[in-house]
Amino acid sequence: MKITKDTVIGEILVQSPEKIGTLMSFGLGCVMCPASQVETLEEASMVHGIDVESLVLALNKGEEATEAAE
């Protein structure tokens, strides 16, 4: 799953639950709140004062290698 700043947090939780730790390490401890089902990474980053580009890079880390192997 390629994650962008427009990806909804709830979509990440369903499709890539292993990324919850990365979200929480950036300060998004509210991954289980109802807003996560409709809030994008960009929206959550603005609310929590997080650099969305760094978050997206961290969430996609290793995905390129996985996709190349497929």
mmCIF file as Biopython writes it, N, C-alpha, C and O atoms, coordinates in Angstrom:
data_model
#
loop_
_atom_site.group_PDB
_atom_site.id
_atom_site.type_symbol
_atom_site.label_atom_id
_atom_site.label_alt_id
_atom_site.label_comp_id
_atom_site.label_asym_id
_atom_site.label_entity_id
_atom_site.label_seq_id
_atom_site.pdbx_PDB_ins_code
_atom_site.Cartn_x
_atom_site.Cartn_y
_atom_site.Cartn_z
_atom_site.occupancy
_atom_site.B_iso_or_equiv
_atom_site.auth_seq_id
_atom_site.auth_asym_id
_atom_site.pdbx_PDB_model_num
ATOM 1   N N  . MET A ? 1  ? 0.852   -1.189  0.000  1.0 0.0 1  A 1 
ATOM 2   C CA . MET A ? 1  ? 0.000   0.000   0.000  1.0 0.0 1  A 1 
ATOM 3   C C  . MET A ? 1  ? 0.887   1.238   0.000  1.0 0.0 1  A 1 
ATOM 4   O O  . MET A ? 1  ? 1.691   1.426   0.913  1.0 0.0 1  A 1 
ATOM 5   N N  . LYS A ? 2  ? 0.747   2.072   -1.009 1.0 0.0 2  A 1 
ATOM 6   C CA . LYS A ? 2  ? 1.478   3.341   -1.074 1.0 0.0 2  A 1 
ATOM 7   C C  . LYS A ? 2  ? 0.685   4.376   -0.287 1.0 0.0 2  A 1 
ATOM 8   O O  . LYS A ? 2  ? -0.483  4.636   -0.578 1.0 0.0 2  A 1 
ATOM 9   N N  . ILE A ? 3  ? 1.333   4.960   0.710  1.0 0.0 3  A 1 
ATOM 10  C CA . ILE A ? 3  ? 0.684   5.931   1.586  1.0 0.0 3  A 1 
ATOM 11  C C  . ILE A ? 3  ? 1.086   7.337   1.165  1.0 0.0 3  A 1 
ATOM 12  O O  . ILE A ? 3  ? 2.257   7.606   0.898  1.0 0.0 3  A 1 
ATOM 13  N N  . THR A ? 4  ? 0.103   8.229   1.110  1.0 0.0 4  A 1 
ATOM 14  C CA . THR A ? 4  ? 0.338   9.637   0.801  1.0 0.0 4  A 1 
ATOM 15  C C  . THR A ? 4  ? -0.250  10.484  1.927  1.0 0.0 4  A 1 
ATOM 16  O O  . THR A ? 4  ? -0.877  9.957   2.846  1.0 0.0 4  A 1 
ATOM 17  N N  . LYS A ? 5  ? -0.049  11.783  1.852  1.0 0.0 5  A 1 
ATOM 18  C CA . LYS A ? 5  ? -0.606  12.676  2.869  1.0 0.0 5  A 1 
ATOM 19  C C  . LYS A ? 5  ? -2.129  12.688  2.833  1.0 0.0 5  A 1 
ATOM 20  O O  . LYS A ? 5  ? -2.770  13.110  3.795  1.0 0.0 5  A 1 
ATOM 21  N N  . ASP A ? 6  ? -2.716  12.222  1.717  1.0 0.0 6  A 1 
ATOM 22  C CA . ASP A ? 6  ? -4.170  12.184  1.570  1.0 0.0 6  A 1 
ATOM 23  C C  . ASP A ? 6  ? -4.784  10.849  1.992  1.0 0.0 6  A 1 
ATOM 24  O O  . ASP A ? 6  ? -6.000  10.670  1.912  1.0 0.0 6  A 1 
ATOM 25  N N  . THR A ? 7  ? -3.949  9.920   2.439  1.0 0.0 7  A 1 
ATOM 26  C CA . THR A ? 7  ? -4.450  8.618   2.877  1.0 0.0 7  A 1 
ATOM 27  C C  . THR A ? 7  ? -5.186  8.777   4.209  1.0 0.0 7  A 1 
ATOM 28  O O  . THR A ? 7  ? -4.699  9.445   5.121  1.0 0.0 7  A 1 
ATOM 29  N N  . VAL A ? 8  ? -6.340  8.170   4.307  1.0 0.0 8  A 1 
ATOM 30  C CA . VAL A ? 8  ? -7.132  8.210   5.540  1.0 0.0 8  A 1 
ATOM 31  C C  . VAL A ? 8  ? -6.507  7.252   6.550  1.0 0.0 8  A 1 
ATOM 32  O O  . VAL A ? 8  ? -6.156  6.124   6.206  1.0 0.0 8  A 1 
ATOM 33  N N  . ILE A ? 9  ? -6.370  7.700   7.787  1.0 0.0 9  A 1 
ATOM 34  C CA . ILE A ? 9  ? -5.737  6.892   8.829  1.0 0.0 9  A 1 
ATOM 35  C C  . ILE A ? 9  ? -6.455  5.551   8.991  1.0 0.0 9  A 1 
ATOM 36  O O  . ILE A ? 9  ? -5.804  4.519   9.148  1.0 0.0 9  A 1 
ATOM 37  N N  . GLY A ? 10 ? -7.769  5.556   8.954  1.0 0.0 10 A 1 
ATOM 38  C CA . GLY A ? 10 ? -8.531  4.316   9.079  1.0 0.0 10 A 1 
ATOM 39  C C  . GLY A ? 10 ? -8.174  3.301   8.009  1.0 0.0 10 A 1 
ATOM 40  O O  . GLY A ? 10 ? -8.182  2.097   8.264  1.0 0.0 10 A 1 
ATOM 41  N N  . GLU A ? 11 ? -7.860  3.780   6.813  1.0 0.0 11 A 1 
ATOM 42  C CA . GLU A ? 11 ? -7.459  2.890   5.720  1.0 0.0 11 A 1 
ATOM 43  C C  . GLU A ? 11 ? -6.122  2.225   6.038  1.0 0.0 11 A 1 
ATOM 44  O O  . GLU A ? 11 ? -5.929  1.042   5.757  1.0 0.0 11 A 1 
ATOM 45  N N  . ILE A ? 12 ? -5.208  2.984   6.620  1.0 0.0 12 A 1 
ATOM 46  C CA . ILE A ? 12 ? -3.912  2.429   7.015  1.0 0.0 12 A 1 
ATOM 47  C C  . ILE A ? 12 ? -4.111  1.370   8.091  1.0 0.0 12 A 1 
ATOM 48  O O  . ILE A ? 12 ? -3.490  0.308   8.045  1.0 0.0 12 A 1 
ATOM 49  N N  . LEU A ? 13 ? -4.971  1.658   9.054  1.0 0.0 13 A 1 
ATOM 50  C CA . LEU A ? 13 ? -5.206  0.726   10.152 1.0 0.0 13 A 1 
ATOM 51  C C  . LEU A ? 13 ? -5.764  -0.603  9.654  1.0 0.0 13 A 1 
ATOM 52  O O  . LEU A ? 13 ? -5.435  -1.657  10.200 1.0 0.0 13 A 1 
ATOM 53  N N  . VAL A ? 14 ? -6.592  -0.562  8.639  1.0 0.0 14 A 1 
ATOM 54  C CA . VAL A ? 14 ? -7.191  -1.788  8.103  1.0 0.0 14 A 1 
ATOM 55  C C  . VAL A ? 14 ? -6.209  -2.530  7.199  1.0 0.0 14 A 1 
ATOM 56  O O  . VAL A ? 14 ? -6.042  -3.744  7.323  1.0 0.0 14 A 1 
ATOM 57  N N  . GLN A ? 15 ? -5.562  -1.804  6.294  1.0 0.0 15 A 1 
ATOM 58  C CA . GLN A ? 15 ? -4.722  -2.453  5.286  1.0 0.0 15 A 1 
ATOM 59  C C  . GLN A ? 15 ? -3.297  -2.736  5.763  1.0 0.0 15 A 1 
ATOM 60  O O  . GLN A ? 15 ? -2.651  -3.659  5.267  1.0 0.0 15 A 1 
ATOM 61  N N  . SER A ? 16 ? -2.802  -1.951  6.721  1.0 0.0 16 A 1 
ATOM 62  C CA . SER A ? 16 ? -1.420  -2.115  7.189  1.0 0.0 16 A 1 
ATOM 63  C C  . SER A ? 16 ? -1.345  -1.902  8.701  1.0 0.0 16 A 1 
ATOM 64  O O  . SER A ? 16 ? -0.694  -0.962  9.157  1.0 0.0 16 A 1 
ATOM 65  N N  . PRO A ? 17 ? -1.999  -2.759  9.478  1.0 0.0 17 A 1 
ATOM 66  C CA . PRO A ? 17 ? -2.024  -2.558  10.929 1.0 0.0 17 A 1 
ATOM 67  C C  . PRO A ? 17 ? -0.644  -2.558  11.584 1.0 0.0 17 A 1 
ATOM 68  O O  . PRO A ? 17 ? -0.489  -2.050  12.694 1.0 0.0 17 A 1 
ATOM 69  N N  . GLU A ? 18 ? 0.348   -3.115  10.916 1.0 0.0 18 A 1 
ATOM 70  C CA . GLU A ? 18 ? 1.706   -3.104  11.463 1.0 0.0 18 A 1 
ATOM 71  C C  . GLU A ? 18 ? 2.297   -1.700  11.533 1.0 0.0 18 A 1 
ATOM 72  O O  . GLU A ? 18 ? 3.330   -1.497  12.171 1.0 0.0 18 A 1 
ATOM 73  N N  . LYS A ? 19 ? 1.659   -0.735  10.890 1.0 0.0 19 A 1 
ATOM 74  C CA . LYS A ? 19 ? 2.150   0.649   10.884 1.0 0.0 19 A 1 
ATOM 75  C C  . LYS A ? 19 ? 1.625   1.477   12.060 1.0 0.0 19 A 1 
ATOM 76  O O  . LYS A ? 19 ? 1.954   2.657   12.184 1.0 0.0 19 A 1 
ATOM 77  N N  . ILE A ? 20 ? 0.819   0.872   12.912 1.0 0.0 20 A 1 
ATOM 78  C CA . ILE A ? 20 ? 0.292   1.593   14.081 1.0 0.0 20 A 1 
ATOM 79  C C  . ILE A ? 20 ? 1.429   2.123   14.944 1.0 0.0 20 A 1 
ATOM 80  O O  . ILE A ? 20 ? 1.355   3.248   15.438 1.0 0.0 20 A 1 
ATOM 81  N N  . GLY A ? 21 ? 2.473   1.331   15.133 1.0 0.0 21 A 1 
ATOM 82  C CA . GLY A ? 21 ? 3.614   1.771   15.937 1.0 0.0 21 A 1 
ATOM 83  C C  . GLY A ? 21 ? 4.266   3.019   15.377 1.0 0.0 21 A 1 
ATOM 84  O O  . GLY A ? 21 ? 4.672   3.902   16.133 1.0 0.0 21 A 1 
ATOM 85  N N  . THR A ? 22 ? 4.370   3.102   14.057 1.0 0.0 22 A 1 
ATOM 86  C CA . THR A ? 22 ? 4.962   4.285   13.417 1.0 0.0 22 A 1 
ATOM 87  C C  . THR A ? 22 ? 4.072   5.501   13.643 1.0 0.0 22 A 1 
ATOM 88  O O  . THR A ? 22 ? 4.560   6.582   13.970 1.0 0.0 22 A 1 
ATOM 89  N N  . LEU A ? 23 ? 2.774   5.322   13.470 1.0 0.0 23 A 1 
ATOM 90  C CA . LEU A ? 23 ? 1.847   6.436   13.709 1.0 0.0 23 A 1 
ATOM 91  C C  . LEU A ? 23 ? 1.966   6.933   15.143 1.0 0.0 23 A 1 
ATOM 92  O O  . LEU A ? 23 ? 2.023   8.138   15.387 1.0 0.0 23 A 1 
ATOM 93  N N  . MET A ? 24 ? 2.001   6.007   16.084 1.0 0.0 24 A 1 
ATOM 94  C CA . MET A ? 24 ? 2.076   6.387   17.493 1.0 0.0 24 A 1 
ATOM 95  C C  . MET A ? 24 ? 3.422   7.029   17.834 1.0 0.0 24 A 1 
ATOM 96  O O  . MET A ? 24 ? 3.484   7.927   18.674 1.0 0.0 24 A 1 
ATOM 97  N N  . SER A ? 25 ? 4.493   6.577   17.192 1.0 0.0 25 A 1 
ATOM 98  C CA . SER A ? 25 ? 5.812   7.154   17.472 1.0 0.0 25 A 1 
ATOM 99  C C  . SER A ? 25 ? 5.897   8.609   17.024 1.0 0.0 25 A 1 
ATOM 100 O O  . SER A ? 25 ? 6.735   9.363   17.519 1.0 0.0 25 A 1 
ATOM 101 N N  . PHE A ? 26 ? 5.041   9.005   16.096 1.0 0.0 26 A 1 
ATOM 102 C CA . PHE A ? 26 ? 4.994   10.388  15.638 1.0 0.0 26 A 1 
ATOM 103 C C  . PHE A ? 26 ? 4.028   11.235  16.467 1.0 0.0 26 A 1 
ATOM 104 O O  . PHE A ? 26 ? 3.872   12.430  16.216 1.0 0.0 26 A 1 
ATOM 105 N N  . GLY A ? 27 ? 3.386   10.617  17.449 1.0 0.0 27 A 1 
ATOM 106 C CA . GLY A ? 27 ? 2.479   11.368  18.306 1.0 0.0 27 A 1 
ATOM 107 C C  . GLY A ? 27 ? 1.016   11.226  17.942 1.0 0.0 27 A 1 
ATOM 108 O O  . GLY A ? 27 ? 0.175   11.967  18.450 1.0 0.0 27 A 1 
ATOM 109 N N  . LEU A ? 28 ? 0.704   10.289  17.074 1.0 0.0 28 A 1 
ATOM 110 C CA . LEU A ? 28 ? -0.694  10.070  16.705 1.0 0.0 28 A 1 
ATOM 111 C C  . LEU A ? 28 ? -1.261  8.916   17.535 1.0 0.0 28 A 1 
ATOM 112 O O  . LEU A ? 28 ? -1.601  7.859   17.003 1.0 0.0 28 A 1 
ATOM 113 N N  . GLY A ? 29 ? -1.354  9.137   18.831 1.0 0.0 29 A 1 
ATOM 114 C CA . GLY A ? 29 ? -1.877  8.122   19.735 1.0 0.0 29 A 1 
ATOM 115 C C  . GLY A ? 29 ? -3.371  7.945   19.629 1.0 0.0 29 A 1 
ATOM 116 O O  . GLY A ? 29 ? -3.939  7.042   20.243 1.0 0.0 29 A 1 
ATOM 117 N N  . CYS A ? 30 ? -4.004  8.788   18.862 1.0 0.0 30 A 1 
ATOM 118 C CA . CYS A ? 30 ? -5.460  8.723   18.723 1.0 0.0 30 A 1 
ATOM 119 C C  . CYS A ? 30 ? -5.877  7.843   17.556 1.0 0.0 30 A 1 
ATOM 120 O O  . CYS A ? 30 ? -6.952  8.039   16.990 1.0 0.0 30 A 1 
ATOM 121 N N  . VAL A ? 31 ? -5.039  6.873   17.187 1.0 0.0 31 A 1 
ATOM 122 C CA . VAL A ? 31 ? -5.352  6.043   16.027 1.0 0.0 31 A 1 
ATOM 123 C C  . VAL A ? 31 ? -6.641  5.251   16.204 1.0 0.0 31 A 1 
ATOM 124 O O  . VAL A ? 31 ? -7.232  4.807   15.220 1.0 0.0 31 A 1 
ATOM 125 N N  . MET A ? 32 ? -7.080  5.070   17.433 1.0 0.0 32 A 1 
ATOM 126 C CA . MET A ? 32 ? -8.310  4.326   17.658 1.0 0.0 32 A 1 
ATOM 127 C C  . MET A ? 32 ? -9.527  5.226   17.880 1.0 0.0 32 A 1 
ATOM 128 O O  . MET A ? 32 ? -10.623 4.726   18.136 1.0 0.0 32 A 1 
ATOM 129 N N  . CYS A ? 33 ? -9.348  6.538   17.787 1.0 0.0 33 A 1 
ATOM 130 C CA . CYS A ? 33 ? -10.488 7.434   17.975 1.0 0.0 33 A 1 
ATOM 131 C C  . CYS A ? 33 ? -11.353 7.438   16.715 1.0 0.0 33 A 1 
ATOM 132 O O  . CYS A ? 33 ? -10.856 7.139   15.629 1.0 0.0 33 A 1 
ATOM 133 N N  . PRO A ? 34 ? -12.610 7.765   16.839 1.0 0.0 34 A 1 
ATOM 134 C CA . PRO A ? 34 ? -13.512 7.754   15.677 1.0 0.0 34 A 1 
ATOM 135 C C  . PRO A ? 34 ? -13.050 8.646   14.520 1.0 0.0 34 A 1 
ATOM 136 O O  . PRO A ? 34 ? -13.312 8.331   13.359 1.0 0.0 34 A 1 
ATOM 137 N N  . ALA A ? 35 ? -12.376 9.742   14.819 1.0 0.0 35 A 1 
ATOM 138 C CA . ALA A ? 35 ? -11.934 10.650  13.752 1.0 0.0 35 A 1 
ATOM 139 C C  . ALA A ? 35 ? -10.935 9.988   12.815 1.0 0.0 35 A 1 
ATOM 140 O O  . ALA A ? 35 ? -10.818 10.390  11.658 1.0 0.0 35 A 1 
ATOM 141 N N  . SER A ? 36 ? -10.212 8.980   13.296 1.0 0.0 36 A 1 
ATOM 142 C CA . SER A ? 36 ? -9.215  8.332   12.452 1.0 0.0 36 A 1 
ATOM 143 C C  . SER A ? 36 ? -9.837  7.636   11.250 1.0 0.0 36 A 1 
ATOM 144 O O  . SER A ? 36 ? -9.143  7.339   10.278 1.0 0.0 36 A 1 
ATOM 145 N N  . GLN A ? 37 ? -11.130 7.374   11.306 1.0 0.0 37 A 1 
ATOM 146 C CA . GLN A ? 37 ? -11.806 6.703   10.199 1.0 0.0 37 A 1 
ATOM 147 C C  . GLN A ? 37 ? -12.062 7.621   9.010  1.0 0.0 37 A 1 
ATOM 148 O O  . GLN A ? 37 ? -12.322 7.146   7.904  1.0 0.0 37 A 1 
ATOM 149 N N  . VAL A ? 38 ? -11.989 8.932   9.230  1.0 0.0 38 A 1 
ATOM 150 C CA . VAL A ? 38 ? -12.249 9.882   8.139  1.0 0.0 38 A 1 
ATOM 151 C C  . VAL A ? 38 ? -11.154 10.932  7.984  1.0 0.0 38 A 1 
ATOM 152 O O  . VAL A ? 38 ? -11.178 11.714  7.034  1.0 0.0 38 A 1 
ATOM 153 N N  . GLU A ? 39 ? -10.201 10.958  8.902  1.0 0.0 39 A 1 
ATOM 154 C CA . GLU A ? 39 ? -9.157  11.982  8.899  1.0 0.0 39 A 1 
ATOM 155 C C  . GLU A ? 39 ? -7.947  11.522  8.092  1.0 0.0 39 A 1 
ATOM 156 O O  . GLU A ? 39 ? -7.488  10.391  8.249  1.0 0.0 39 A 1 
ATOM 157 N N  . THR A ? 40 ? -7.434  12.391  7.233  1.0 0.0 40 A 1 
ATOM 158 C CA . THR A ? 40 ? -6.239  12.060  6.455  1.0 0.0 40 A 1 
ATOM 159 C C  . THR A ? 40 ? -4.994  12.296  7.302  1.0 0.0 40 A 1 
ATOM 160 O O  . THR A ? 40 ? -5.051  12.942  8.348  1.0 0.0 40 A 1 
ATOM 161 N N  . LEU A ? 41 ? -3.877  11.767  6.836  1.0 0.0 41 A 1 
ATOM 162 C CA . LEU A ? 41 ? -2.616  12.000  7.527  1.0 0.0 41 A 1 
ATOM 163 C C  . LEU A ? 41 ? -2.291  13.489  7.594  1.0 0.0 41 A 1 
ATOM 164 O O  . LEU A ? 41 ? -1.777  13.975  8.602  1.0 0.0 41 A 1 
ATOM 165 N N  . GLU A ? 42 ? -2.593  14.207  6.515  1.0 0.0 42 A 1 
ATOM 166 C CA . GLU A ? 42 ? -2.310  15.642  6.485  1.0 0.0 42 A 1 
ATOM 167 C C  . GLU A ? 42 ? -3.142  16.379  7.538  1.0 0.0 42 A 1 
ATOM 168 O O  . GLU A ? 42 ? -2.624  17.242  8.247  1.0 0.0 42 A 1 
ATOM 169 N N  . GLU A ? 43 ? -4.419  16.041  7.639  1.0 0.0 43 A 1 
ATOM 170 C CA . GLU A ? 43 ? -5.290  16.701  8.620  1.0 0.0 43 A 1 
ATOM 171 C C  . GLU A ? 43 ? -4.830  16.404  10.045 1.0 0.0 43 A 1 
ATOM 172 O O  . GLU A ? 43 ? -4.755  17.308  10.877 1.0 0.0 43 A 1 
ATOM 173 N N  . ALA A ? 44 ? -4.524  15.149  10.325 1.0 0.0 44 A 1 
ATOM 174 C CA . ALA A ? 44 ? -4.077  14.771  11.668 1.0 0.0 44 A 1 
ATOM 175 C C  . ALA A ? 44 ? -2.737  15.420  11.995 1.0 0.0 44 A 1 
ATOM 176 O O  . ALA A ? 44 ? -2.504  15.832  13.131 1.0 0.0 44 A 1 
ATOM 177 N N  . SER A ? 45 ? -1.862  15.509  11.006 1.0 0.0 45 A 1 
ATOM 178 C CA . SER A ? 45 ? -0.554  16.125  11.221 1.0 0.0 45 A 1 
ATOM 179 C C  . SER A ? 45 ? -0.685  17.600  11.570 1.0 0.0 45 A 1 
ATOM 180 O O  . SER A ? 45 ? 0.038   18.108  12.427 1.0 0.0 45 A 1 
ATOM 181 N N  . MET A ? 46 ? -1.609  18.286  10.904 1.0 0.0 46 A 1 
ATOM 182 C CA . MET A ? 46 ? -1.822  19.706  11.209 1.0 0.0 46 A 1 
ATOM 183 C C  . MET A ? 46 ? -2.311  19.881  12.647 1.0 0.0 46 A 1 
ATOM 184 O O  . MET A ? 46 ? -1.844  20.767  13.362 1.0 0.0 46 A 1 
ATOM 185 N N  . VAL A ? 47 ? -3.240  19.044  13.063 1.0 0.0 47 A 1 
ATOM 186 C CA . VAL A ? 47 ? -3.808  19.143  14.402 1.0 0.0 47 A 1 
ATOM 187 C C  . VAL A ? 47 ? -2.754  18.874  15.467 1.0 0.0 47 A 1 
ATOM 188 O O  . VAL A ? 47 ? -2.748  19.514  16.518 1.0 0.0 47 A 1 
ATOM 189 N N  . HIS A ? 48 ? -1.861  17.921  15.192 1.0 0.0 48 A 1 
ATOM 190 C CA . HIS A ? 48 ? -0.874  17.500  16.184 1.0 0.0 48 A 1 
ATOM 191 C C  . HIS A ? 48 ? 0.501   18.136  16.000 1.0 0.0 48 A 1 
ATOM 192 O O  . HIS A ? 48 ? 1.428   17.818  16.745 1.0 0.0 48 A 1 
ATOM 193 N N  . GLY A ? 49 ? 0.648   19.027  15.022 1.0 0.0 49 A 1 
ATOM 194 C CA . GLY A ? 49 ? 1.922   19.707  14.801 1.0 0.0 49 A 1 
ATOM 195 C C  . GLY A ? 49 ? 3.027   18.782  14.324 1.0 0.0 49 A 1 
ATOM 196 O O  . GLY A ? 49 ? 4.173   18.898  14.758 1.0 0.0 49 A 1 
ATOM 197 N N  . ILE A ? 50 ? 2.685   17.872  13.437 1.0 0.0 50 A 1 
ATOM 198 C CA . ILE A ? 50 ? 3.632   16.883  12.924 1.0 0.0 50 A 1 
ATOM 199 C C  . ILE A ? 50 ? 3.972   17.217  11.478 1.0 0.0 50 A 1 
ATOM 200 O O  . ILE A ? 50 ? 3.111   17.660  10.718 1.0 0.0 50 A 1 
ATOM 201 N N  . ASP A ? 51 ? 5.231   17.004  11.101 1.0 0.0 51 A 1 
ATOM 202 C CA . ASP A ? 51 ? 5.648   17.193  9.710  1.0 0.0 51 A 1 
ATOM 203 C C  . ASP A ? 51 ? 5.126   16.022  8.890  1.0 0.0 51 A 1 
ATOM 204 O O  . ASP A ? 51 ? 5.629   14.905  9.014  1.0 0.0 51 A 1 
ATOM 205 N N  . VAL A ? 52 ? 4.125   16.264  8.057  1.0 0.0 52 A 1 
ATOM 206 C CA . VAL A ? 52 ? 3.452   15.196  7.315  1.0 0.0 52 A 1 
ATOM 207 C C  . VAL A ? 52 ? 4.391   14.496  6.343  1.0 0.0 52 A 1 
ATOM 208 O O  . VAL A ? 52 ? 4.266   13.289  6.132  1.0 0.0 52 A 1 
ATOM 209 N N  . GLU A ? 53 ? 5.322   15.221  5.753  1.0 0.0 53 A 1 
ATOM 210 C CA . GLU A ? 53 ? 6.242   14.603  4.796  1.0 0.0 53 A 1 
ATOM 211 C C  . GLU A ? 53 ? 7.131   13.567  5.482  1.0 0.0 53 A 1 
ATOM 212 O O  . GLU A ? 53 ? 7.373   12.495  4.927  1.0 0.0 53 A 1 
ATOM 213 N N  . SER A ? 54 ? 7.618   13.876  6.683  1.0 0.0 54 A 1 
ATOM 214 C CA . SER A ? 54 ? 8.430   12.918  7.443  1.0 0.0 54 A 1 
ATOM 215 C C  . SER A ? 54 ? 7.610   11.699  7.829  1.0 0.0 54 A 1 
ATOM 216 O O  . SER A ? 54 ? 8.100   10.571  7.780  1.0 0.0 54 A 1 
ATOM 217 N N  . LEU A ? 55 ? 6.367   11.929  8.211  1.0 0.0 55 A 1 
ATOM 218 C CA . LEU A ? 55 ? 5.484   10.829  8.582  1.0 0.0 55 A 1 
ATOM 219 C C  . LEU A ? 55 ? 5.227   9.908   7.387  1.0 0.0 55 A 1 
ATOM 220 O O  . LEU A ? 55 ? 5.295   8.686   7.516  1.0 0.0 55 A 1 
ATOM 221 N N  . VAL A ? 56 ? 4.934   10.491  6.234  1.0 0.0 56 A 1 
ATOM 222 C CA . VAL A ? 56 ? 4.682   9.689   5.032  1.0 0.0 56 A 1 
ATOM 223 C C  . VAL A ? 56 ? 5.928   8.886   4.659  1.0 0.0 56 A 1 
ATOM 224 O O  . VAL A ? 56 ? 5.820   7.713   4.303  1.0 0.0 56 A 1 
ATOM 225 N N  . LEU A ? 57 ? 7.098   9.500   4.736  1.0 0.0 57 A 1 
ATOM 226 C CA . LEU A ? 57 ? 8.337   8.783   4.427  1.0 0.0 57 A 1 
ATOM 227 C C  . LEU A ? 57 ? 8.522   7.597   5.376  1.0 0.0 57 A 1 
ATOM 228 O O  . LEU A ? 57 ? 8.871   6.501   4.937  1.0 0.0 57 A 1 
ATOM 229 N N  . ALA A ? 58 ? 8.293   7.809   6.657  1.0 0.0 58 A 1 
ATOM 230 C CA . ALA A ? 58 ? 8.448   6.737   7.641  1.0 0.0 58 A 1 
ATOM 231 C C  . ALA A ? 58 ? 7.450   5.611   7.397  1.0 0.0 58 A 1 
ATOM 232 O O  . ALA A ? 58 ? 7.798   4.437   7.519  1.0 0.0 58 A 1 
ATOM 233 N N  . LEU A ? 59 ? 6.223   5.957   7.056  1.0 0.0 59 A 1 
ATOM 234 C CA . LEU A ? 59 ? 5.208   4.937   6.812  1.0 0.0 59 A 1 
ATOM 235 C C  . LEU A ? 59 ? 5.482   4.132   5.545  1.0 0.0 59 A 1 
ATOM 236 O O  . LEU A ? 59 ? 5.113   2.960   5.465  1.0 0.0 59 A 1 
ATOM 237 N N  . ASN A ? 60 ? 6.120   4.744   4.567  1.0 0.0 60 A 1 
ATOM 238 C CA . ASN A ? 60 ? 6.430   4.048   3.314  1.0 0.0 60 A 1 
ATOM 239 C C  . ASN A ? 60 ? 7.793   3.376   3.320  1.0 0.0 60 A 1 
ATOM 240 O O  . ASN A ? 60 ? 8.145   2.687   2.362  1.0 0.0 60 A 1 
ATOM 241 N N  . LYS A ? 61 ? 8.564   3.565   4.381  1.0 0.0 61 A 1 
ATOM 242 C CA . LYS A ? 61 ? 9.904   2.992   4.461  1.0 0.0 61 A 1 
ATOM 243 C C  . LYS A ? 61 ? 9.834   1.476   4.274  1.0 0.0 61 A 1 
ATOM 244 O O  . LYS A ? 61 ? 9.094   0.779   4.969  1.0 0.0 61 A 1 
ATOM 245 N N  . GLY A ? 62 ? 10.615  0.992   3.328  1.0 0.0 62 A 1 
ATOM 246 C CA . GLY A ? 62 ? 10.653  -0.436  3.058  1.0 0.0 62 A 1 
ATOM 247 C C  . GLY A ? 62 ? 9.623   -0.899  2.042  1.0 0.0 62 A 1 
ATOM 248 O O  . GLY A ? 62 ? 9.728   -2.017  1.536  1.0 0.0 62 A 1 
ATOM 249 N N  . GLU A ? 63 ? 8.624   -0.071  1.727  1.0 0.0 63 A 1 
ATOM 250 C CA . GLU A ? 63 ? 7.596   -0.472  0.777  1.0 0.0 63 A 1 
ATOM 251 C C  . GLU A ? 63 ? 8.168   -0.641  -0.640 1.0 0.0 63 A 1 
ATOM 252 O O  . GLU A ? 63 ? 7.739   -1.525  -1.381 1.0 0.0 63 A 1 
ATOM 253 N N  . GLU A ? 64 ? 9.135   0.210   -1.012 1.0 0.0 64 A 1 
ATOM 254 C CA . GLU A ? 64 ? 9.704   0.119   -2.360 1.0 0.0 64 A 1 
ATOM 255 C C  . GLU A ? 64 ? 10.370  -1.228  -2.558 1.0 0.0 64 A 1 
ATOM 256 O O  . GLU A ? 64 ? 10.225  -1.839  -3.618 1.0 0.0 64 A 1 
ATOM 257 N N  . ALA A ? 65 ? 11.099  -1.704  -1.554 1.0 0.0 65 A 1 
ATOM 258 C CA . ALA A ? 65 ? 11.780  -2.990  -1.658 1.0 0.0 65 A 1 
ATOM 259 C C  . ALA A ? 65 ? 10.769  -4.131  -1.742 1.0 0.0 65 A 1 
ATOM 260 O O  . ALA A ? 65 ? 10.965  -5.089  -2.490 1.0 0.0 65 A 1 
ATOM 261 N N  . THR A ? 66 ? 9.691   -4.023  -0.972 1.0 0.0 66 A 1 
ATOM 262 C CA . THR A ? 66 ? 8.653   -5.050  -0.990 1.0 0.0 66 A 1 
ATOM 263 C C  . THR A ? 66 ? 7.979   -5.096  -2.353 1.0 0.0 66 A 1 
ATOM 264 O O  . THR A ? 66 ? 7.744   -6.178  -2.891 1.0 0.0 66 A 1 
ATOM 265 N N  . GLU A ? 67 ? 7.667   -3.931  -2.917 1.0 0.0 67 A 1 
ATOM 266 C CA . GLU A ? 67 ? 6.995   -3.878  -4.215 1.0 0.0 67 A 1 
ATOM 267 C C  . GLU A ? 67 ? 7.910   -4.401  -5.326 1.0 0.0 67 A 1 
ATOM 268 O O  . GLU A ? 67 ? 7.435   -5.056  -6.253 1.0 0.0 67 A 1 
ATOM 269 N N  . ALA A ? 68 ? 9.204   -4.125  -5.245 1.0 0.0 68 A 1 
ATOM 270 C CA . ALA A ? 68 ? 10.150  -4.595  -6.271 1.0 0.0 68 A 1 
ATOM 271 C C  . ALA A ? 68 ? 10.268  -6.112  -6.235 1.0 0.0 68 A 1 
ATOM 272 O O  . ALA A ? 68 ? 10.479  -6.739  -7.273 1.0 0.0 68 A 1 
ATOM 273 N N  . ALA A ? 69 ? 10.137  -6.706  -5.066 1.0 0.0 69 A 1 
ATOM 274 C CA . ALA A ? 69 ? 10.257  -8.163  -4.940 1.0 0.0 69 A 1 
ATOM 275 C C  . ALA A ? 69 ? 9.016   -8.887  -5.440 1.0 0.0 69 A 1 
ATOM 276 O O  . ALA A ? 69 ? 9.081   -10.081 -5.733 1.0 0.0 69 A 1 
ATOM 277 N N  . GLU A ? 70 ? 7.896   -8.198  -5.544 1.0 0.0 70 A 1 
ATOM 278 C CA . GLU A ? 70 ? 6.634   -8.842  -5.952 1.0 0.0 70 A 1 
ATOM 279 C C  . GLU A ? 70 ? 6.556   -9.047  -7.404 1.0 0.0 70 A 1 
ATOM 280 O O  . GLU A ? 70 ? 5.561   -9.575  -7.900 1.0 0.0 70 A 1 
#
